Each structure stands twice: as C-alpha cells, then as structure tokens.
Amino acid sequence: MFVFSLFLILIHEQGLTQVSGLDDGFIQTDGVHFMLNGAPFYANGFNSYWLMDVASNPSQRFKVTTAFQAAVDNSLMIGRTWAFSDGEFNLLQSSPGVYNENWFQALDFVIYEARKFGVKLILSLVNNFDDYGGKIQYVEWAKQQGQQIHNEDGFFTNPMVKAFYKNHIKAVLTRRNTITGVVYKNDSMIMAWELMNEPRCPSDASGATIQNWISEMGGYLKSIDGNHLLTVGLEGFYGSSSSQKNPNKAPHGTDFIANNQIPHIDFATVHCWPQLWLPKSDNAAQMAFLKHWINDHINDTQQILRKPVLFKEFGKSSKERGYNVSQRNNLYNMVYSSIYASARTNGAAAGGLFWQQLVEGMDNYKDGNEVILTEPSSTVRLISRQSKKLSHVRRRFFKD
C-alpha cells in the first residue's frame, strides 16, 4: 500500500494524473497537416473568449459545460479562448506577475471541462487591443515604473515590457491545474498557444518589429514547452511585397508569409472580416474579396509556407445595416466549403472557428455575431452539417 501511494504521488508531481474523458495525445504537424494518432487532423471549432471570465464565478460554470456539450453535439472539436485578463480589478493578472488565484482556478476548470468533452483548446496569451487589458496595459505598467514609451507599439520593443510578457508566458505554461494536477505545458487537451490575438504594429509598416518580436517570444515559449504547437495569432495581412492582397491594399505592420516562416511557428491563421475591413463596400463586393482572401491564403500556406492553416475567426453581425440571415449563412458556407475542398484533397486548410459561441443567458456578451448552438436555426444546421463533413475526412484516414 505504501509503495502504491508513493507511486500515485510521483505521478501527480510529474503532471501525469489521469482524469476522465478523452486524452488522445498532443497534436503535432507534418508538412501541411495537423497530426493526431498518426493521422491528419481536420476539425472545425468555435471561439468563446469568455470561458475563463464566466468560470471565475462558480455559480456560472455550468455555462462553460453547456458550451462544450453543445460544441461536441455539433462536431466542433476545437475551442479558442483567452488565457489572459490584464488589469487592476478582479482579473487574472492585476499587475506584472501578480495573479488572481480565483481566475487561474477558473482557467483550470475550463481546461478540465475541455478534457471531459474531448475538445482541443487554443489559448491566446495577450490581446493586441485593450479589451481585457491588452498590449496597452503592459505598456502602462512599464510607464508606471519609469519607462519612456511613446506609443503602445512599445510592447514589441521595450525590454521591461517584453520581460513582463515573458513572465506571463512562464506563469501560464508552468501552471499546475488544481483539478487535474497536470501542468499546462504537459496537458494534451491544449492544442496550441497563440502569442497574441490579432497583432498589429502600425508604427512599423515594414513588419520588421513584429518579425523580431515573434522570433524572440516564440523561441522563449518553445524553450519552456516542447509539447505544444505555437501560432502567432495573425489575421492574415500580407507584407509590402504582397500588400495588394490586403483589404484596401493597406499594411498593418505584419507579414503573413515572413511571420509564419519563423521556425518556432507551427501553423498559420487567418481571420475573415470583410464587412469590418471594407465597410464602404456592399455585401457582394465583400464576398468577392473574401473568396480571393481565402483562396490566396490556402494556396500560400500550401505552396510557400508548407504548414497547416486555420481560419480562426469569421462571422457576420446582425447589427450591420441591411443584414439578413442568408448573408451570414453564405459567408459561413464560403469559409467552410473552401476548407473542405482543401481538406478532402489532403490540403493545408485544416478547419474553421466561427465567432462566437454563446449559451443562453449571456446577453451581456452579445456582439451581433453570436451563435447559440442549442437554439435551432439555419446557421446552426449549417455549422453542424459542415463540421460533420469535415470530421468524415478525418475518419477516412483512420479507416485507411
């Protein structure tokens, strides 16, 4: 009995405690494919940035469970959410290196629930924008300690700010889940880390600043965690050599090709928001742009990057002028159909994550893009049908 008890203690200390639910290994890459259990992995998913936020209130945690249940009921096997919340009041990180244990335990719960339902997670580590703190919060923290920083793009270059961010990377990756006992960097239900949600650097249109930052932070993260995949979190904007492919041909200080060619980066991501990027264009023009946008990125990841690509955000808000459900469904269908056409020919497009999944009773989180999977609609049926089609591609490889 003593030997057995000691064995259990050693397992726990190594972060190998087994818990209920699916645990099917770390997702890896092989060329343009995600790989799981020796076969290409194709799957659609969802964005629910709010999971940790809501789970910080134990009485509301059932909403997290409901979201995962609704996802798997509709063949959605990837979930993307925030692993950051930076600021002074009741957030994950109240000041550099100071963490709210209640919020960290909320993230523990999210990962635990993902394991129960077999949903792989993409966890984003900081925001480009000021929602939930973002890069501007890091800059403000450094200014409070006497740093002279002229704008929020100092996030990418200031040594103190970079040290703050590295500390956050380490804090999250080395966190031991209080429910499972598994250290995050050893948890196979985490599919990937995302360096930043939608990074942009308008002060340096060349893309060099972002390129250097990705190289440094990617190398640092990989020095801690060799198990998980890493992505930048890009929207897909091209650099100066291909800026004609961008909305309005405008630069954003990033370079889809160069940024994703960095060796630490395992896969590319693309966001699809033609209605936000081309607000003066009508729906037909926006959809025409989207078709080229999707095809360009699939071709470039297939032929140049030779890495997988996820279409990580797409949606259409009911708050837009002239909106109707068929417009939303047509946009969803274009994204999903393009992914499926690539996947069924062993291509680089591996899945799409719509923005955003909510559950009932979350009116405060509605932005017009929300989809509640438990409420029957033509959009929900489309999501389910397309996701089942993509899962059949995955099953085909297992049968082989």
Secondary structure, DSSP 8 states (H G I E B T S, - for coil): -HHHHHHHHHHHHTT----SS------EEETTEEEETTEE---EEEE-TTHHHHHTSGGGTHHHHHHHHHHHHTTEEEEEEES--BSSSSSSEEETTEE-HHHHHHHHHHHHHHHHHT-EEEEE--BSSSTTSHHHHHHHHHHHTT----SGGGGGT-HHHHHHHHHHHHHHHT-B-TTT--BGGG-TTEEEEES-BS---TT-TTSHHHHHHHHHHHHHHHHH-SSSEEE--------GGGGGGSGGG---S--HHHHHHSTT---EEEEE-HHHH-TTS-HHHHHHHHHHHHHHHHHHIIIII-S-EEEEEE---TTSTT--HHHHHHHHHHHHHHHHHHHTTT-SEEEEEEE-EE-TT-GGG--S--EETTS--HHHHHHHHHHHHHHHHHHHHHH-
